[in-house]
């Protein structure tokens, strides 16, 4: 709080009116504290980046926001972000801000720099300026690729020790833990034991093992068992990225088992939780339709093999046979090529088929759908061609959302320019609509969640989960990360047909006490902070 001369003394001296008492005052809002409590009417005063008073504020603000009829909540936390690289050169993160996101935790694929450069990387984000707060995991494949390349194989004892040393450096530089994406090479080549060894370095610091699991489809429960085992053996907290039952043939049957498995682990003391995005299609590279063994000698060699018609004939038979050890068959999980659509081909000649299924594209080109998909993959190189895989059931999403330990993550990056594809190159509505969709579709329209619980899942719960003790709740003394929204108007504009459309109903977003979205317009401010997990 700034030191003020009493008003009576100033009047006696014939002085002008006192300066504003606060940097910012939010007036007459419906205050949702983020902890799950019902809203109360009140004002919020902010000074020097923090909430300094809540209630009836008599002092003035240098800037004031009229929130009458709107809800004032802690800023939303994106638990599964993909912005680690783009924020270095484009810090606006407008598609995130317009969803009400004030903090993002990235790093499914790791940090965009090596372990010993992570500290400087975080410093650079703050120096160039970012509109949101950002923290990251370090992927378990990063030290592996540095030490032994991107092919298959088991590390020697000496190699594993070197990988552990790299991981320890990453933790000391502020990573929140280690991550994995086990359906993709080279992560898919890493054994449970190898991951345990690396996750143990995170566990020593109270850090996380955050995982895109080895299988989210037919063997979902087995994959959860592996994640739980890694947590128990390493001492790391476990975060299941984008929890889903991605297997159309078992819609409604796999998710209850998966949720129960996690609940049972929590009941016996395993610190495990999950996040999700609220859509029935996943989005990833079309190369996932190629069995992982093809890439055993590295990505470059694998893509070259994919040009061979004889190899392709074998792969088509393997796809028809279903998943195999070390590879999750997303063609089977989607119910066939007709449920996989093209999202981004990185090729103008093929992008005309965007939104079409692989079956439709194959017919148009006179090709088998597998050949059409793989030709698109090869034609996109060195970029990654993307598809949408319609594998999930709405009822399963409802079930997962209702669990108190499930938070929200977009699995999307910030867009370098608003209205364009996000940083990972995937036009999926989750990049522009995830958080408004929760508030509109799942709270207001379908009543799957109460408003209070939905906000809790997006604020205090993820903050508590990540150890962000100075954020996530409307409380005096905490960082002023705040999102103001109209519960009747909030809605995702993004759809499968228009995945880059802006949301509605969120017009004011404040990060560390500074408005970054004001009355529906970006302010250009970059008050975001790099968030570092403490590791002594």
C-alpha positions as CSV (number, residue, x, y, z in Angstrom):
1,X,0.0,0.0,0.0
2,X,1.3,3.5,-0.9
3,X,1.7,6.0,2.0
4,X,-1.0,8.6,1.8
5,X,-1.5,12.0,3.5
6,X,-4.8,12.1,5.4
7,X,-7.5,13.8,3.5
8,X,-8.4,16.2,6.4
9,X,-4.8,17.4,6.6
10,X,-4.6,18.1,2.9
11,X,-7.9,20.0,3.0
12,X,-6.6,22.2,5.9
13,X,-3.4,22.9,3.8
14,X,-5.5,23.8,0.8
15,X,-3.9,21.0,-1.2
16,X,-5.4,19.2,-4.1
17,X,-7.4,16.0,-3.6
18,X,-5.3,13.0,-2.6
19,X,-3.8,10.7,-5.3
20,X,-5.5,7.4,-6.0
21,X,-5.2,5.0,-3.1
22,X,-4.6,1.9,-5.3
23,X,-3.2,1.0,-8.7
24,X,-6.5,-0.8,-9.7
25,X,-9.9,-1.3,-8.2
26,X,-12.5,-3.8,-9.5
27,X,-15.9,-2.6,-8.5
28,X,-19.2,-4.3,-7.7
29,X,-18.3,-7.8,-8.9
30,X,-19.5,-11.2,-7.9
31,X,-16.4,-12.5,-6.3
32,X,-15.6,-16.2,-6.7
33,X,-12.7,-16.9,-4.4
34,X,-11.6,-20.0,-6.4
35,X,-11.8,-22.3,-3.4
36,X,-15.2,-23.5,-4.3
37,X,-17.2,-21.1,-2.2
38,X,-20.4,-19.3,-3.4
39,X,-19.9,-15.8,-4.8
40,X,-20.2,-12.7,-2.7
41,X,-20.6,-9.1,-3.8
42,X,-17.6,-6.8,-3.3
43,X,-14.7,-4.9,-4.7
44,X,-11.1,-5.9,-5.1
45,X,-8.2,-3.4,-4.6
46,X,-4.8,-4.1,-6.2
47,X,-1.5,-2.4,-5.5
48,X,2.1,-3.3,-6.5
49,X,0.9,-6.5,-8.3
50,X,-1.0,-7.9,-5.3
51,X,-4.5,-8.0,-3.9
52,X,-4.4,-5.7,-1.0
53,X,-8.1,-5.5,0.0
54,X,-11.3,-7.3,-0.7
55,X,-14.7,-6.0,0.4
56,X,-16.1,-2.5,0.2
57,X,-13.3,-0.2,-1.1
58,X,-13.7,3.5,-0.4
59,X,-10.4,4.5,-1.8
60,X,-10.0,5.2,-5.5
61,X,-7.9,3.4,-8.1
62,X,-5.6,4.9,-10.7
63,X,-7.7,2.6,-12.9
64,X,-11.1,1.2,-12.2
65,X,-13.1,-1.7,-13.7
66,X,-16.8,-1.9,-13.3
67,X,-17.6,-5.6,-12.9
68,X,-21.3,-5.2,-12.0
69,X,-23.2,-8.3,-13.1
70,X,-20.0,-10.2,-13.9
71,X,-17.9,-12.7,-12.0
72,X,-14.5,-11.9,-10.6
73,X,-12.3,-15.0,-10.3
74,X,-8.7,-15.9,-9.9
75,X,-6.9,-16.2,-13.3
76,X,-7.2,-19.6,-14.9
77,X,-4.3,-22.0,-14.9
78,X,-3.6,-24.0,-18.1
79,X,-2.1,-27.3,-16.7
80,X,-1.1,-28.7,-20.1
81,X,0.3,-25.9,-22.3
82,X,2.5,-26.1,-25.4
83,X,3.9,-22.5,-25.5
84,X,7.5,-23.1,-24.3
85,X,9.2,-22.1,-27.6
86,X,6.8,-19.5,-29.1
87,X,6.9,-17.3,-25.9
88,X,10.6,-16.5,-26.6
89,X,9.7,-14.5,-29.6
90,X,6.0,-13.8,-29.3
91,X,4.9,-13.1,-25.7
92,X,1.3,-11.9,-26.3
93,X,-0.3,-15.3,-25.9
94,X,-3.5,-13.6,-27.0
95,X,-5.5,-16.8,-27.6
96,X,-4.6,-17.9,-24.0
97,X,-5.4,-14.5,-22.5
98,X,-8.8,-14.3,-24.2
99,X,-9.7,-17.6,-22.6
100,X,-9.0,-16.1,-19.2
101,X,-5.6,-17.9,-18.8
102,X,-3.1,-16.1,-16.6
103,X,-0.7,-19.0,-15.9
104,X,0.4,-21.9,-18.1
105,X,2.5,-25.0,-17.3
106,X,4.2,-26.4,-20.4
107,X,6.7,-29.0,-21.2
108,X,5.1,-32.2,-22.4
109,X,7.9,-32.3,-24.9
110,X,10.3,-30.6,-22.4
111,X,12.0,-27.3,-22.4
112,X,13.2,-25.7,-25.7
113,X,16.8,-25.6,-24.3
114,X,19.1,-28.0,-22.6
115,X,19.1,-28.5,-18.8
116,X,22.0,-26.1,-18.1
117,X,20.3,-23.3,-20.1
118,X,16.9,-23.4,-18.4
119,X,17.6,-20.7,-15.9
120,X,18.8,-18.3,-18.7
121,X,15.7,-19.4,-20.7
122,X,13.4,-18.3,-17.9
123,X,15.3,-15.1,-17.5
124,X,15.0,-14.4,-21.2
125,X,11.2,-14.8,-21.1
126,X,10.9,-12.1,-18.5
127,X,13.4,-9.9,-20.2
128,X,11.6,-10.0,-23.6
129,X,8.2,-9.9,-21.9
130,X,5.3,-12.4,-21.7
131,X,1.7,-11.6,-21.0
132,X,1.1,-14.7,-18.9
133,X,3.0,-16.6,-16.2
134,X,4.8,-19.6,-17.4
135,X,6.5,-22.7,-16.0
136,X,7.8,-25.9,-17.6
137,X,8.7,-29.6,-17.2
138,X,11.8,-31.2,-18.6
139,X,11.2,-34.2,-20.8
140,X,12.9,-37.5,-20.0
141,X,13.8,-37.9,-23.6
142,X,15.9,-34.7,-23.5
143,X,18.9,-36.2,-21.7
144,X,18.5,-39.5,-23.5
145,X,18.7,-37.9,-26.9
146,X,21.7,-35.8,-25.8
147,X,23.5,-38.9,-24.4
148,X,22.5,-41.7,-26.9
149,X,20.5,-40.2,-29.8
150,X,16.9,-40.6,-30.8
151,X,16.9,-44.3,-31.7
152,X,15.9,-47.4,-29.7
153,X,18.1,-49.1,-27.2
154,X,18.8,-49.5,-23.5
155,X,21.2,-47.0,-21.9
156,X,24.3,-48.4,-20.2
157,X,24.8,-47.8,-16.5
158,X,27.2,-44.9,-17.4
159,X,24.7,-43.4,-19.9
160,X,21.9,-43.6,-17.3
161,X,24.0,-41.8,-14.7
162,X,24.8,-39.1,-17.2
163,X,21.1,-38.8,-18.0
164,X,20.3,-38.5,-14.3
165,X,22.9,-35.8,-13.9
166,X,21.3,-33.8,-16.7
167,X,17.9,-34.2,-15.1
168,X,19.2,-33.0,-11.7
169,X,20.6,-29.9,-13.5
170,X,17.2,-29.2,-15.0
171,X,15.5,-29.5,-11.6
172,X,18.1,-27.1,-10.0
173,X,17.3,-24.6,-12.9
174,X,13.6,-24.5,-12.0
175,X,11.8,-27.3,-13.9
176,X,8.7,-28.4,-12.2
177,X,9.6,-32.0,-12.8
178,X,10.1,-34.4,-15.7
179,X,7.5,-35.2,-18.4
180,X,7.0,-38.0,-20.9
181,X,5.1,-38.5,-24.1
182,X,5.3,-42.3,-24.3
183,X,3.3,-42.9,-27.5
184,X,5.9,-41.0,-29.5
185,X,9.5,-42.0,-30.3
186,X,12.0,-41.7,-28.7
187,X,10.0,-41.6,-25.5
188,X,8.3,-44.8,-26.6
189,X,11.7,-46.5,-26.5
190,X,12.2,-45.7,-22.8
191,X,11.5,-48.5,-20.3
192,X,9.7,-48.0,-17.0
193,X,12.9,-48.6,-15.1
194,X,14.7,-45.8,-17.1
195,X,11.9,-43.4,-16.5
196,X,11.9,-44.2,-12.7
197,X,15.6,-43.4,-12.6
198,X,15.0,-40.0,-14.1
199,X,11.8,-39.2,-12.3
200,X,13.6,-40.0,-9.0
201,X,15.7,-36.8,-9.6
202,X,12.4,-34.8,-9.7
203,X,11.2,-36.7,-6.7
204,X,14.2,-35.6,-4.6
205,X,13.0,-32.0,-5.1
206,X,9.3,-32.6,-4.5
207,X,8.8,-32.4,-8.3
208,X,6.5,-34.1,-10.8
209,X,6.4,-37.0,-13.2
210,X,3.9,-35.6,-15.8
211,X,2.9,-38.0,-18.5
212,X,1.2,-38.4,-21.8
213,X,0.8,-42.1,-21.0
214,X,2.0,-45.1,-23.0
215,X,-1.5,-45.9,-24.1
216,X,-4.7,-43.8,-23.8
217,X,-6.7,-46.4,-25.8
218,X,-7.5,-50.1,-25.2
219,X,-4.7,-50.4,-22.6
220,X,-5.5,-47.2,-20.8
221,X,-5.8,-48.9,-17.4
222,X,-2.4,-50.6,-17.8
223,X,-0.9,-47.3,-18.7
224,X,-2.3,-45.7,-15.6
225,X,-0.8,-48.6,-13.6
226,X,2.6,-47.8,-15.1
227,X,2.3,-44.1,-14.2
228,X,1.3,-45.0,-10.6
229,X,4.2,-47.4,-10.4
230,X,6.6,-44.7,-11.6
231,X,5.3,-42.3,-8.9
232,X,5.5,-44.9,-6.1
233,X,9.0,-46.0,-7.1
234,X,10.5,-42.5,-7.8
235,X,8.8,-40.5,-5.1
236,X,7.6,-38.0,-7.7
237,X,4.1,-36.6,-7.8
238,X,2.2,-37.9,-10.9
239,X,0.2,-35.8,-13.3
240,X,-1.7,-37.5,-16.0
241,X,-1.8,-35.3,-19.1
242,X,-5.0,-34.9,-21.0
243,X,-6.8,-37.8,-19.4
244,X,-9.0,-39.5,-21.9
245,X,-10.5,-42.9,-22.8
246,X,-9.4,-42.6,-26.4
247,X,-11.0,-45.8,-27.8
248,X,-14.3,-45.6,-29.5
249,X,-15.0,-49.4,-29.3
250,X,-15.1,-49.2,-25.5
251,X,-16.8,-45.8,-25.0
252,X,-18.4,-45.6,-21.5
253,X,-16.5,-48.7,-20.3
254,X,-12.8,-47.7,-20.0
255,X,-13.1,-44.3,-18.3
256,X,-14.8,-45.5,-15.1
257,X,-12.1,-48.1,-14.6
258,X,-9.4,-45.5,-15.2
259,X,-10.9,-43.1,-12.8
260,X,-11.3,-45.7,-10.1
261,X,-7.7,-46.8,-10.6
262,X,-6.4,-43.3,-9.9
263,X,-8.8,-42.8,-6.9
264,X,-7.6,-46.1,-5.4
265,X,-4.0,-44.9,-5.8
266,X,-4.8,-41.6,-4.1
267,X,-6.5,-43.5,-1.3
268,X,-3.3,-45.3,-0.5
269,X,-1.2,-42.2,-0.5
270,X,0.0,-41.8,-4.1
271,X,0.1,-38.1,-5.1
272,X,-1.5,-38.5,-8.5
273,X,-4.0,-36.3,-10.3
274,X,-5.0,-35.5,-13.9
275,X,-6.0,-32.8,-16.3
276,X,-8.1,-32.9,-19.5
277,X,-9.3,-30.8,-22.4
278,X,-13.1,-31.0,-23.0
279,X,-13.3,-32.2,-26.6
280,X,-14.1,-35.6,-28.2
281,X,-11.2,-35.5,-30.7
282,X,-7.5,-35.5,-30.0
283,X,-5.1,-33.9,-32.3
284,X,-1.5,-35.1,-33.1
285,X,0.9,-35.8,-35.9
286,X,-0.3,-38.2,-38.5
287,X,3.0,-40.1,-38.2
288,X,1.5,-41.7,-35.1
289,X,-0.4,-44.0,-37.5
290,X,3.0,-45.6,-38.2
291,X,4.1,-48.4,-35.8
292,X,6.9,-47.0,-33.6
293,X,9.4,-49.8,-34.6
294,X,9.8,-48.1,-37.9
295,X,11.6,-45.3,-36.1
296,X,14.0,-47.5,-34.1
297,X,17.0,-46.1,-36.0
298,X,15.8,-42.6,-35.6
299,X,13.3,-40.3,-37.2
300,X,15.2,-39.6,-40.4
301,X,15.7,-43.2,-41.2
302,X,12.1,-44.0,-40.3
303,X,10.6,-41.5,-42.7
304,X,12.9,-42.8,-45.4
305,X,11.6,-46.4,-44.8
306,X,8.1,-45.1,-45.0
307,X,8.6,-44.5,-48.7
308,X,8.9,-48.2,-49.4
309,X,5.7,-49.8,-50.8
310,X,6.6,-53.2,-49.4
311,X,7.0,-51.8,-45.9
312,X,3.7,-50.0,-46.2
313,X,2.0,-53.3,-47.1
314,X,3.3,-54.7,-43.9
315,X,2.2,-51.7,-41.9
316,X,-1.3,-51.9,-43.2
317,X,-1.6,-55.4,-41.9
318,X,-0.3,-54.4,-38.5
319,X,-2.8,-51.6,-38.3
320,X,-5.6,-54.1,-39.2
321,X,-4.3,-56.4,-36.4
322,X,-4.6,-53.7,-33.7
323,X,-2.2,-52.3,-31.2
324,X,1.1,-54.0,-30.5
325,X,3.7,-53.7,-27.7
326,X,5.3,-50.3,-27.8
327,X,2.7,-48.8,-30.1
328,X,-0.8,-47.4,-29.6
329,X,-2.9,-47.9,-32.7
330,X,-4.9,-44.7,-33.0
331,X,-6.5,-45.8,-36.3
332,X,-8.1,-48.7,-34.4
333,X,-8.8,-46.4,-31.4
334,X,-10.6,-43.9,-33.7
335,X,-12.8,-46.6,-35.2
336,X,-11.0,-46.5,-38.6
337,X,-9.6,-44.0,-41.1
338,X,-13.0,-42.5,-41.6
339,X,-12.8,-40.9,-38.1
340,X,-9.4,-39.3,-38.7
341,X,-9.5,-35.9,-40.4
342,X,-6.7,-33.8,-41.9
343,X,-5.9,-30.7,-39.7
344,X,-2.8,-29.3,-41.2
345,X,-0.8,-30.7,-44.2
346,X,1.8,-28.0,-44.5
347,X,1.2,-28.3,-48.2
348,X,-1.2,-26.0,-50.2
349,X,-2.0,-28.9,-52.6
350,X,-3.2,-31.1,-49.7
351,X,-4.6,-28.4,-47.4
352,X,-7.6,-28.2,-49.6
353,X,-8.6,-31.4,-47.9
354,X,-8.5,-29.9,-44.4
355,X,-11.5,-31.2,-42.4
356,X,-11.9,-34.3,-44.7
357,X,-11.4,-37.8,-43.4
358,X,-8.5,-40.0,-44.6
359,X,-11.1,-42.2,-46.4
360,X,-12.5,-39.1,-48.3
361,X,-9.0,-37.9,-49.2
362,X,-8.0,-41.4,-50.3
363,X,-11.0,-41.6,-52.6
364,X,-10.3,-38.2,-54.1
365,X,-6.7,-39.2,-54.8
366,X,-7.3,-42.7,-55.8
367,X,-5.3,-44.1,-52.9
368,X,-5.7,-46.3,-49.9
369,X,-6.4,-44.0,-46.9
370,X,-3.2,-45.2,-45.2
371,X,-1.1,-44.2,-48.3
372,X,-2.9,-40.9,-48.4
373,X,-2.0,-40.2,-44.8
374,X,1.6,-41.3,-45.1
375,X,2.1,-39.3,-48.3
376,X,0.8,-36.3,-46.4
377,X,3.3,-37.0,-43.6
378,X,6.2,-37.2,-46.0
379,X,5.1,-34.2,-48.0
380,X,5.0,-32.0,-44.9
381,X,8.6,-32.7,-43.8
382,X,10.4,-31.1,-42.1
383,X,7.1,-30.0,-40.6
384,X,4.7,-32.3,-38.9
385,X,1.4,-33.0,-40.6
386,X,-1.5,-33.0,-38.2
387,X,-4.8,-34.9,-37.9
388,X,-7.8,-34.9,-35.7
389,X,-8.6,-38.3,-34.2
390,X,-12.2,-38.6,-33.0
391,X,-11.7,-41.2,-30.3
392,X,-13.6,-40.0,-27.2
393,X,-17.1,-40.1,-25.8
394,X,-18.8,-37.0,-24.3
395,X,-20.1,-39.1,-21.4
396,X,-16.6,-40.1,-20.5
397,X,-15.5,-36.5,-20.4
398,X,-18.5,-35.7,-18.1
399,X,-17.4,-38.5,-15.7
400,X,-13.8,-37.3,-15.6
401,X,-14.7,-33.7,-15.1
402,X,-16.7,-34.5,-12.0
403,X,-13.7,-35.9,-10.2
404,X,-12.4,-33.3,-7.7
405,X,-8.7,-33.9,-8.6
406,X,-9.2,-33.3,-12.4
407,X,-8.0,-29.9,-13.6
408,X,-8.1,-28.3,-17.1
409,X,-5.4,-28.1,-19.7
410,X,-5.5,-27.0,-23.4
411,X,-2.8,-29.2,-24.9
412,X,-2.2,-26.2,-27.1
413,X,0.3,-23.4,-27.5
414,X,0.0,-19.7,-27.7
415,X,-0.4,-18.4,-31.3
416,X,2.3,-16.2,-32.6
417,X,-0.5,-14.1,-34.0
418,X,-4.1,-14.2,-32.8
419,X,-6.5,-15.8,-35.3
420,X,-3.8,-18.1,-36.7
421,X,-2.8,-21.6,-35.8
422,X,-1.1,-22.1,-32.5
423,X,2.6,-22.7,-31.9
424,X,2.5,-26.5,-32.5
425,X,0.8,-26.1,-35.8
426,X,-2.5,-27.8,-34.9
427,X,-5.8,-26.1,-35.7
428,X,-7.9,-27.6,-32.9
429,X,-10.6,-25.6,-31.1
430,X,-9.0,-26.4,-27.7
431,X,-6.3,-23.7,-28.5
432,X,-9.0,-21.0,-28.5
433,X,-12.0,-22.4,-26.6
434,X,-11.1,-24.7,-23.8
435,X,-11.8,-22.6,-20.7
436,X,-14.8,-20.7,-22.1
437,X,-16.2,-24.1,-23.1
438,X,-16.0,-25.4,-19.6
439,X,-17.9,-22.3,-18.3
440,X,-20.5,-22.2,-21.1
441,X,-21.1,-25.8,-22.3
442,X,-20.4,-27.8,-19.1
443,X,-21.5,-25.3,-16.5
444,X,-24.3,-23.1,-17.9
445,X,-25.7,-25.2,-20.6
446,X,-25.4,-28.8,-19.5
447,X,-24.8,-28.3,-15.7
448,X,-22.2,-31.1,-15.5
449,X,-20.3,-28.8,-13.0
450,X,-21.4,-26.0,-10.7
451,X,-19.8,-22.7,-11.5
452,X,-18.0,-22.7,-8.2
453,X,-16.4,-26.1,-8.8
454,X,-15.5,-25.3,-12.4
455,X,-13.6,-22.2,-11.2
456,X,-12.0,-24.2,-8.5
457,X,-10.7,-26.7,-11.1
458,X,-9.2,-23.8,-13.1
459,X,-7.7,-21.8,-10.2
460,X,-7.1,-22.9,-6.6
461,X,-6.8,-26.6,-7.3
462,X,-4.1,-26.4,-10.0
463,X,-2.3,-23.7,-8.0
464,X,-2.2,-25.9,-4.9
465,X,-1.2,-28.9,-7.0
466,X,1.8,-27.0,-8.5
467,X,2.8,-25.4,-5.3
468,X,1.9,-21.9,-6.5
469,X,1.1,-20.7,-3.0
470,X,0.9,-17.0,-4.0
471,X,-1.8,-17.5,-6.7
472,X,-5.0,-19.3,-7.5
473,X,-7.3,-17.7,-4.8
474,X,-8.8,-14.2,-4.3
475,X,-7.1,-13.4,-1.0
476,X,-5.4,-10.4,0.3
477,X,-1.6,-10.5,-0.1
478,X,-1.6,-12.9,-3.1
479,X,-0.6,-12.1,-6.6
480,X,-3.4,-10.3,-8.5
481,X,-4.0,-12.8,-11.3
482,X,-7.7,-12.2,-12.1
483,X,-10.2,-13.1,-14.8
484,X,-13.6,-11.3,-15.1
485,X,-16.3,-13.0,-17.1
486,X,-20.0,-12.8,-17.8
487,X,-21.5,-16.2,-17.0
488,X,-24.5,-15.8,-19.3
489,X,-22.4,-14.8,-22.3
490,X,-19.2,-16.8,-21.9
491,X,-18.8,-19.3,-24.7
492,X,-16.2,-20.8,-27.0
493,X,-16.3,-19.4,-30.5
494,X,-14.0,-22.1,-31.8
495,X,-15.5,-25.2,-33.4
496,X,-14.3,-28.1,-35.6
497,X,-15.3,-26.0,-38.6
498,X,-13.8,-22.7,-37.3
499,X,-11.1,-23.8,-34.8
500,X,-9.5,-20.3,-34.6
501,X,-12.5,-18.3,-33.7
502,X,-12.4,-16.0,-30.6
503,X,-14.4,-16.8,-27.5
504,X,-17.0,-14.5,-25.9
505,X,-17.8,-13.3,-22.4
506,X,-14.3,-12.7,-21.1
507,X,-13.3,-9.1,-21.5
508,X,-10.9,-8.3,-18.6
509,X,-7.9,-10.3,-17.6
510,X,-5.2,-9.1,-15.1
511,X,-1.8,-10.7,-14.6
512,X,0.3,-9.7,-11.6
513,X,-1.9,-6.6,-11.1
514,X,-1.6,-5.4,-14.6
515,X,-4.5,-5.5,-17.1
516,X,-3.5,-7.5,-20.2
517,X,-7.0,-7.6,-21.6
518,X,-9.2,-4.6,-20.9
519,X,-12.7,-4.1,-22.1
520,X,-12.1,-6.7,-24.8
521,X,-8.9,-5.3,-26.1
522,X,-5.3,-6.4,-25.5
523,X,-3.3,-3.7,-23.7
524,X,0.1,-4.8,-24.9
525,X,1.3,-5.2,-21.3
526,X,3.7,-8.1,-20.6
527,X,3.7,-8.5,-16.8
528,X,4.0,-12.3,-16.8
529,X,6.6,-14.1,-14.7
530,X,8.7,-17.2,-15.3
531,X,7.7,-19.7,-12.6
532,X,10.5,-21.8,-11.2
533,X,10.0,-24.9,-9.0
534,X,12.3,-24.7,-6.0
535,X,15.0,-27.3,-5.8
536,X,17.9,-26.7,-3.4
